[in-house]
């Protein structure tokens, strides 16, 4: 059974950094899309970063140049390094994944099958 568990959220001042981690219990298949998705109160859910099994990465315009998504296959983990944080980055951040028997693209709007419980990130001005 696939389980995703996020950690690393917290409170930080504007300009600071945080690194989120997502532990993945098992990879169903070798092909996958994984993403960090955030949800702020009163705002639409936003995919901030996506990575696929070929290491291709996609970022939302709002975080380009500040956030970096990465994974460690040996540790079954996904990461999000967040630098130069802004108050508008305040949200609950979710790790999400979908696995596929075949190679697939991972465009924004991909439907994810598995979600973590979320971790709160609060950035104060």
Secondary structure, DSSP 4 states (H G I P E B T S, - for coil): ---EEEE--EEEETT--EEEEEEES--SSSEEEEEEEEE-TTS--EEEEEEETT--EEE-TTTTTTEEEEEEGGGTEEEEEE-S--GGG-EEEEEEEEEESS-----TTPPPSEE---EEEEEE-
